[in-house]
Amino acid sequence: MEKKSFLAPGVLFLILHFVVFAQSPITLTKWKVYTSQVNILSADTDKDGNIWCASNGGVFHFNPKNFSDYESFNSLNGLYSIDTKFLTYHPNTDEIYVGTYDGVLSIYSPNGGWKNLLDIKNSQFTNVEINQILFNDTIAYIVGGFGLTTFDIRHKVFLKTPSRLGNFPSGTRCRHSLIFNNYLWVATELGIARISLGEKITNPDAWENLAENSGLQNPNIFFLSEENGYLFAFSQNTIYRYEDSTFKTYLQLESYEKIVSVQSFEGKIYFATEFFISSLNSERVYFFSESPLNAKINGFLFLNESQVAIFLNKSGLVIKNLNNGKLEYFLPKTPISNQFRYFDIDASGGFWSATNPDPSGEGLMFMKDGKWTNFATFLNPSIKTNNFIKVTCVGDTAFVSSWGDGLYAIYPKADTFVINKFDNQNSPLTGIPNNPNYVVVQQSAYEKRKSLLWIVNYSDAKLGYLLIAKDKDGKFYGFIPTPMRKYHNIVIDEFGTKWISSSDGTGFYYFNERGTLEDSTDDVVGNLAWNIYLPSNTIYSMAYDLNGFIWCGTGNGIFLVLNPGAVLNNSNPVIKKLKMLEDYAINCIHIDALNYKWIATNKGVFVVSPDGSEILLNLTKENSPLLSNEVLYINSNPYTGEFYFGTTKGLAIASSMNVLPAEKYDIAVFPQPFRLPKDQQLLIDGLASESEIKILTIDGEIVRTLSTNSRRTFWDGKDYNGNFVSTGIYLLVAKSLTNRESAVFKIAVIKE
């Protein structure tokens, strides 16, 4: 099978605007979003033969002949929603119509770009998903979870929505529609409704209902089609033919053969289950095992009499030549998943992300310079699982924990990657009770000053080490032998104490080997849940801040361990439950380079001040390019100020001024000269910690004072009165309140 890849960098879109929040020091710029487009759900071809695809991560199109003219769309370049479900092409208007799971109708015109209509989304319907769009002259029939509505193609406005279809109750879910014998037929979850094309669709009495009394033994109908003058209806695994005013079973499939797609091509009906594509007379077009991927089928599209495109579940598509059986495989160069559950950044700026644990894992994702490399069982022979949980980067090596296959160590080398694995065969890691080879590893953490990687080995009711250390020479050491090892997260405080928490409610371990890996007599070990009351024993996230506090995220807010060093003196630390966010489930807590706390919740991101006293902002998809308010994880690069927001709908990245300060001044400014008001801001880089900055005229008059703890800050070119300064040479005088160092730099300003 010939394998090809998309040449474009996937779904990278850049928007050069600022997201500035009122009364907040946080400024986020240069947003990018990345979504997965490998799970294709629907497609159609335009007049030029380009294939347009709707996926879980937006829309893309390409020319299948030579794989050129690739272009993709998501929420930053046209689409209101990336949750696209159905796509069709209107040949008369040369437009692409897209329906989404969340009720958005998006229309693409080659001349006008995207138009997003939110009428269904903003309606009062409980289920707003759009399942199909059917064109009839200047009208489009749109069916979905809400029922049926009509749309004026010329004026781009919605027309009429029936309150109900005959005796089917209001809100009956509609799956598909067809015009046949001067009737509009609508497939629903309760049967089929039909109406003469000359009748008013808003009149319930004009509709006729066909269900069990009409021969539909299973009235839950998903598709309709016609062949040789007959109407065919498709339930989940039964095909009915309509004849003599009744439906008769035409073909009964096995219970596991779920029909997922139906298409009529050149007068013949073809249907797909998850495993094969066939005509009604059992002419087999494709079987899932023809591809070495063995991926289930989402749908298909006949391109011509000799080619069919098959959409593989979470695996791109294949184009089959029906003359010679040859397959061409296309996998978009995008992330393999929209689930960015846990990620880290390596020393070279490479981004590594796990997806999901068992049973819904989708692999591991790596991105460098906007280009994606995916690791999954169907892509890499060395990868034996897709159930990756968490990532810790040490240098350029990503240590990736898995649910069932131990700990992977992956690093780039030349144009490839080296993949090593640690499990029960080559380390003290142990498996689960009924399968010693099924090794579950949760989070790992790197203790830089000791060059030690600490690994949490998860299990239940099997004796083994909860905590394992790996030194720089590859030698392993085991600690805390116990049969109950249902623990997930680990942080290391400034005293070298490892804090290990559980998301299963089994407590909160601490451990310190006191620098002696082979001498257990001086070890400090205990479980806080056994000694003191904790606000919650179920901890989903932990972080250690620059004040020396351990932040613990639970299902009901946050609590702090204020003095973790107390355990080294056999004392209990002080625990403080915070009032802020006490009604929120905390998915992740991230401490950035300047000690701001970034809290991921199912209602967006909350940023807490460095001293922990107040919430500075709530970042949501409504006020930013975040792809979803269900934020799973947050991380940042302290050297570049880039922030990474992992959600259930994809990854968003933004630039900030929250950068580690320089050890000593190395000031640079951009642009030079600074032209006002054309250049909105002057970037000042190379600042030491806690800098106080004065902008002076060449005569020494102070025009503006700035302060920051970051390596970078901006000057807007204005004085204390808010006026742009005059043309001239200005002096930037910076002094660190931490180390008392100072620096002077000249700035050229031109006021135009």
N, C-alpha and C positions, 0 to 999 in steps of 0.2 A: 504494500500500500504506500503510495507516494504521500509524503508529509510536507505540508506547507504551513507557514506562519504569517500572521499579519505583519506588514512592514512598518505600519505606523506604531507609535509608542502607546497604543491602547487608548485608555480613556483619560489621558492627562489633559486637563484644561486649566488655564491660568487666567485669573482675573486680577488686574492690577488696581485694586481699590483698597481703601482702608476701612476696617471695621473698628470704629472708635466708640467706646462706651462712656456714656455720661458719668461724670464724677468717678472715673476709674482711671488708674494709671496704665491700664492694659490697652495696647494697640496691636491689632492683628492685621497683617497685610499679605498681599500676594498669595491669595488662596488658590489651592489646587485640590481637585477631588479625583479619586480613583475608584472605579467600580468594576465589578466583574461582568463580562459580557459573554462568558462561555456557556451559559445556560440559556439556549435559544428556545423560545416558546412559540413563536409565530413568525412567518416571513411571506414575502411576495416579491415579484419582479416588476420593475418599471419598464417604460417603453424602450430603454436602451439595453435591457437585459441585466441591469444591476440587481443584485439580491439585497433587499432591505430586511433586516432582522430585528425583532423585538426580543429583548432579554430582560433578566432581573436587574440589569444595571444600565438600562437605557437602550438606545437604538443605534445601529450602525449599518452601513451599506458598503458593498464592494463589487467589483467586476469579476465574475467567476472565471472568465476566459484566461486572464493573465494576472489576476489578483491585484489589479490596480484600482485607482479612484476610491481608495478606502477613506471613509469618514465616519466618525462616531459622534453621538450626541448624548449629553446628560444634563444635569441641573445647572451647569454653569454656561452652557452654550445653546440653550433653546428650550429644553424640556422642563416643564414644571415638576413632573414626577418621573422617576426612573423605574418605577414598578410597572413596566409595560407588559401587557398580557396578549394583546391582539393587534395585528398590523395588516393592512390591506391597501392596495393601490387603486386609485380611481383613474382609469385611462382617459376619460373625457376632459378632466381638469388637470391631469398630470400631477396629482397630489397624493401624498401618503397620509393615511388616516391611522392613528394609533389610539387604542383604548388601554387604560391602566387599571390595576387592581384597586386603586383608591379613587376611581371615578373621574379621571381627567381625560378629556378628548383633546388630543394634540394633532394638529394638521400641519403638514409640511408642504410648502410651495417652493419650487426652485427659485422663484423671483422674490418671494416675500419672507422666506424663512419659516419659523415655527409660530403657530398661533395656538394658545392653550385655552380651552374652554372649561370652566370649573362648575358649570351648572349642576351636573350630576353629583360631583364631589360635595358641593355646598348644600345639597338638598337634604330633606329630612329622612331619606331612605336609610334603613339600617345597613343594608348591603349595597354598596355603590360600585362594585366591580363591573367592568365592561367586558363581556365575553365575545361579542361579535358585532360587526358592522356590515350591513347589506345595502348595496346601492340599487335604486330603482328610479331611473330617469333623474330628476332633480332632488329626490328625497333619499335620505339614508335612514334605514331602520336600525336602531341600536338596541341590543338586548343585553341584559346583565342581571346581577343580583337584585336589582330594583324592579325588574320587569321589562317593559318595552317603552321606547320613546322614539319620536321622529325628529329628523334634522333637515333643515333647508340647506342644500349644498351650495347654492348660489350666494345666499345672503349670510351664511354661516351663523344661523340662529336655530335654537331648538323650537319645535312646533308643538306637538301634542303628546301627552303621556296618558294612556288609558289608566283609569283607577283600578280596573281589573279586567282580566281576559275571560269573559263569560262567567262561569261559576267558580273559576279558580280564584281564591281569595287575593286581596291586595297584598303585594309584596312577594308573590310567588316568583321564585328564581327562574329566569329564562336563560337557556344555554345557547340556542342556535335558531336561525330563521332561514326560510327558503320561499321563493315565489314559484308556485307550481299550479298549473291549470287555473290561472286567474285567481288563485287564493294566496294569501300570505299565511304561511304555516310557521308556528313558533313552538320550539321544543322547550318544555319546562320540566321542573322536578315532579310535577303532578300529572304529566301527560302532555298532549299536544293541543294547542289552541289554533283555530284557523278562522279567517275572515275573508270574505270576498273583497277584492281590491276596490270595488265601487262603494263599499260601505264606510261609515265613519268609525275609525278604530276606537274612538272614545266612547262608543255606545256598547256597553257590556252585553246587551242582548243580541248584538250582531255577531258575536263570537260563538263558535261551536267548540265544545270540549270533547276530546277523544282520549279515553283512558282505558281502564280495565274493561268497561262495557263495550269498547271498540276493539278488543283483542290484545291490548297491550298488557301482557301479564306482569311486566315490570314497567310502570308508566314513567319512571324517572329517565327521561330521554335527554341525551347529550348532543346528538347530531341528526341532521336531516340531509338527504341527497336524493337525486333522481337518476334512473338508468332505464333506457328502453321504454319510456312512458310510464314507469312505475315510481312511486314514492317509497323511499326506504327510511326507516327510523332506527336509530342506534341507541340502545341502553348501554350499560357498562359492559356487558358481555353477551348481549343478544341483539341480532339484527332482524327487524321486522319489515315485511313488504305489505304495502297497502293495496288491496284489491277487493272488488265487490263490497266496498264501503266498510271494510274491516281490516285490521292488521293481523297478519299471520306470521308465525315464526319462520324466518327464511334460513337463518344460520345461528346455531347455538355454540358459543365458544366455551372453553373451560373456565372455571370460576376464577382462575388466576390470570386469565387473559383479558386485561382491562383495555377497552378501546380508548385511545387517547387522541386520535386525529382521523378525519375523513376528508377526502378530496375527490372531486370529479374531474377527470382529464380525458379529453377527446371522447366524451360520451360514456366513459366507463367509471364506475365507482371504485376507489381504492381506500382501504382503511388501514390504520396502524394500531397495533397493541404495543405494549412496552417492549415486545420481543420480536415482532415481525411486521412487515408491510405486505398486504395481499389485496388482490381484486376480489370481487364477490364470488367469482368462480374458482377461487383458490389458486390463482396464478401468483406465485410467490415473487415479490419484488426485492425484498431484503430481509435478511435474518441477522439478529444482533451479533451473533458469533462470527459473521463475516469480517468484522473489524476486530483487530487484536485488543481493542479497548474493552470489548464486551459490555459496552455501556447500553443502558436502556434507552428507548426511543421516546422523545418528547413529541415529535411531529415530523412532517415531511412536506415537500413541495416539488412537483414536477416542473422542471425547467424547460424541457422539450420532450420529444418522443424518445430520446435516447439518454436523457440524464434526469436523475432525481436527487434532490438534496435531502439528507436525513439529519434531523436535529437530535443530537445525542444529549442525554441527561447530564448536565454539568460538564460536558466534554466537547463543546464546539459542534462542528458538523462534518459530515462526509458527503461528497458528491459521487454518486455511483454511475458509471457508464453501463447502461443496460445492454449494450452490444457485446462488450468484452468482459464485463464484471469488474473492471478496474475501479479502485476507490482512491479518491483524493481527499486528504484530511486537512481541515482548516481549524486551528485553535487560535482565537484572538490573543494577541500579546497583551493581556490584561491580567489583573489578579485572578486567581482561580476561584476565589470566593469573596463574597461581600461581608463575611464574618471576620472582623479584625478583633480577635478576642484578647490577644496578649502579644506584645511586640517589644523589640529593642533595636538599638542602632549600634552598628559595629564601629571600629576605630576609623574606617575609611568612609563613613557616612552611609553605609549600606543598611537598608531597612529590612528586618526579618519579622514575619508575623505568623503566629499559629492561628488556626481557624476554630476548630471545635474538638472536644473530646469525644469518646465513644458515646453513641453510635453514629453521630452525624458529622464526623470529621471530614474535611475536604482537602487536607494537605497543608503544606507549608509554603509561604510566599516570600520572595526576596526581590527588592527593588533597588536599583542603583542608577542614578542619572536618568530617572524616568522610564527605565526599561525593566520589565518584569521577568523573573525566572520562577517557575512553579515546581514544587516537588510533590509528587503524588505517586501512588502505586502504578497508575497507568502511564506515567511519564518517565519514571526512573526505576530501573530494575533493582537498585540498591535500597529503595524505600519500600518497606514492608507494611506500612500502616499509613492511613490518612488522619489518624486520631492524635494530632499534635495539640499540646495543651499550652505550654509556656516556653519562652525564649529568654536566654541570658547570653549576652555577647561579651567575650573576653578577647580583646584585640580584634582580629578579623574573623574569629571563630564564633559561630553560633551554636550554643548548647541548647538543644531542643528536647524538651521532655514529651513523652508520649503516654497514651493510655494503652498499655499492653505490650509495647515493644522497646522499653528501656529508654535510654538517653542517647540521642544522636549528637555528634559533633561534626559540623559542616563548615567548610571554609573554601573560598575561591582560590583557584590556582590556574594561572594562564586563562584559557578560554573554557575551563570546566570547573567542577567542584569536587573536592575530596570529602567523602562521606565515611565516617567511622561510627561505631555503635558500642555502647556499654550496656550490658545486661547481666543476668545471673551467671553467664558463662565466663565472663572476664572481669567481674567486679563483685563487691559484697551485696549488690542489689538483689532483692528476693522477690519472688512472684506472689501470686494469690494462693489461697489454700488448696484449691482443686486443680491448679495449673501452675507449677513452679516456673514455667517459661513465660508466663504472662506477667510481665514486669511493668508496674505503673509508677511513673516518676512524676512528681508534681513540680513545684517551683525549685529553681536553683538560684544561688546568689554567690557573687564573687567577692572575696575578701582580699583587696588589692595589696595591702601592706604585708600579707602573709603568702600571697600567690596561691590561695586556696579556693577551690570551687566547692561550695556546700550544696548537697543534693538531698531533697526530701523524697523518701521512698514510701509510697502509699500502699497500704494493704489493710486487711481486716481479718482478725483471728488467725494470723500466721506470724510466728516469732521471726523477727528480723530487726535490722537497724532502721530506726526512723530517720536518722541523719547520717549522711556519708560525706566524707571529705576526700577530694582528689587534689594532690599537690602538683607542682609544675613538672615533676618527673613522671607523672602518671600513676603514682602509688595511691592506693585507696586506704581509708581508715573508717571504721564503723563506730557509731555512737548511739546511745539510747536504745538498747535492745528491748523490744516490747512487741506483743502480738497485736496491740491496738494502734495502728498507724494511719488513722484516717485524718491526715493533716495535709495542708495544701500550700500555705504561703510562708515565706521566710524573709526577714530583714535582719541586718547586722548593725548593731549600734556602735558608737565610737569606742566602747570598751571591749569590742570583739565578742559580745554576747549575741548568740543567734536566737531570734525569737520566731517561733514556729506556731502558726495558728491554724485552726480548722474551720472549714466551711460546713462541716457536718455536725457542729455543736459539741465536739469532744474535748474542748479545752484550749490551752494556750501555754505551750512549752517554752522554756528558756534554757540555754545551754552555753557554757563557756569552758573551753578546754584549757584556758590559761596558758596558751602557747605551747603546750606539750601534747602532741598528738598521740604519743604512745604511752603516756602515763595518765591513767584514769583516776589516780588517787586525789588529785587536786581539782578535778572537774567540778563545776557548779551546774547543777541540773535541777529542774523542778517544773511544776505545772501550776500556773497562777490560779486556774479554776479550782484547784484543790485547796488553795490557801486563803483566797480572798474572794469577795463577791465581784463579779464582772457584770457590766450592764448587759452583755450578751456573750455566750460561748460560741456563737456562730459568727465568724469573722471572715468577710469576703475579700478584704484588701488591707494591706498595711503599708506604711511609709514612715521613714525616719527623717525628721526635719532638722534644719540647721540650729534650732534651739535645743536640740537633744531630746525632743518628745517623740514618742511613737504614736502615730495616728492610726486608729483602727476603724475600718468601715464595716458596718453591720447592716442587717435588714431594717434597722430602725435608727439610723443616724450614725454618729461618730463618738467614740470615746478615746481619751488620751492616756498613755502611760507617761507620767510627768517626770519621773526620776528612775529610769530603767537601771541605772548603776546600783540601786539599792540591793538588788538580788545578789550582788557579789559580796555583800556584807551580811547575808542571811536575813535580810529585811524585806518586807513587802513594799513594793512601790506604791505611789499614790496614783489612783485612777480617777479621772474626771470625765463625766458624761457631758457632752456639749448640747446646748439647747438648739443651736442652729442645725437645720436639716434633720431634725429628730424624727420626722415622718417620712424620710426618704430611704430607700434601699441604696446602699453605696456600692457601686460596682468597682470603683478604682479610686485610689488617692495617689496623686503624683506631686512631688515636691520639686519645683523648678530651681534653676540656678540662683535665683534671688530669694528663695524661701517662700514664694507664693504657693498656696495649696490649690491644686486643680482637682475638683471632685467630679467624677463621672457618675451620673444617675440615669434613670429611665425618663427623666424630665430635663435632659440637657446637662450642661457643664456649669458648675459653680466655682468661682475663683474666690479664695479666702485670702485675706491680707497676711503678710509675713508673720505678724505677731498672733495671728489666729483669732483676732477679735471681731472681724466683720466680713460679711460677704460683699465683694466688690462688684460682681456682675454675675448674671445668669445667661450663659451662651446657649442659644437654641437654634433650631433650623428656621424659626421665624425671623430671627434677627441676624443671621449669619449664613454662610454656605454649608453649615453642618448638614449631612445627608439624612440624619434621623436624630430625634431627641433621645433615643435609646442608645446611650453612649456606653460602650463596653470597657474601653481602656484609653488611657492618655499617657503619652511619653513626650519627652522633648530632647533636643540636642543642645546641651549647655554651651557648646562652642559656636553654634550658628544661630541659636534662638528659634529654630524651627520647632513647631508644636505639631504633634500627630494625634488625631482624634479618631479612634476606631469605633465604628458603629455597626449596627446590624444591616446597614444598607451600603456600606463602603467606608473608605478612608478619606478624611479631609486633612489637609496640611496647611498651616499658615506660618508666616514669619512674624517675629516679635523682637522687641528690644531686650528681652529677658535672657541675657548672655552672661556667662561667667566673666567677672572683671579681670583685667590684665594684672599680672603680678607687679609690673611697673609700667609707667606711661610709655606708650608708643603711638602717639596721636596721629591720625590721618583724618581728613575731612573730604566730603564729596557732596556736590560738585564744586569745582574751582575753575573759574570764578563762580560765585554764588549770585545768580541773576534774579532780581526781584521785580515783579512778583511771579515771574515765569516758573522759577524753581521754588516749589512750595516749602521744602524743608532741606536743611543742611544736615547730613549725617556726620556725626562725630564719633569716631571709632578709636579704640586703643586706650580706654580709660581704666584707671585703677579703681579699687573698691572705695565706696562711699566718697565719690568725687563731688566737690563743690566747684562749679564752673562759673567764671565771670567773663562776660563779653565786654571788652573795653575799646574805646576809640584809641587812636594812636597817641592821643594826649592824656590817656589814662582815665577818661570819664567812663563810669560803669553804665552800660545801656541795658544789660540784662543779666540775671543770675539764674543758673540752672543747678539741679542736683540729681544725682543718680547713683545707684549701686551697681549698675550694669557696665559692661565694656562699651556699650553704645548708647547714644541718645541723639535727639534731634534739636535743632534750633530753627524756629520758623522765620527768622530774619526780622523779628519785631522787637521794639524796645518795651520798657515797662508800661507805656501808655497804649500799647497795641498798634503802634504805627511802624511801618517798614523803615528801617534805618537808611541813611543816605549812602551814596557811593563812597567807597574808601577802603582803607586797610584797617582791619580790626584785629585785636589781640584776644586770643582765647587763653585764659589763665585757669589751669585746673590744679586743685590741691586735694590730696587724699586725706580724709579724716582718720583713716586707719593707720597708714604708715607714714603720714606727714610728708610724703613725696609731692613734688609739684612739677608742672610742665607748662611751657608757653608755646603757642602756635599762632601763625598769622593766617588771617582769612581775608580774601579779596571779595568785596561786595560791589556789584554793579546794579544800581537801581535804574530800570528802564522806563 
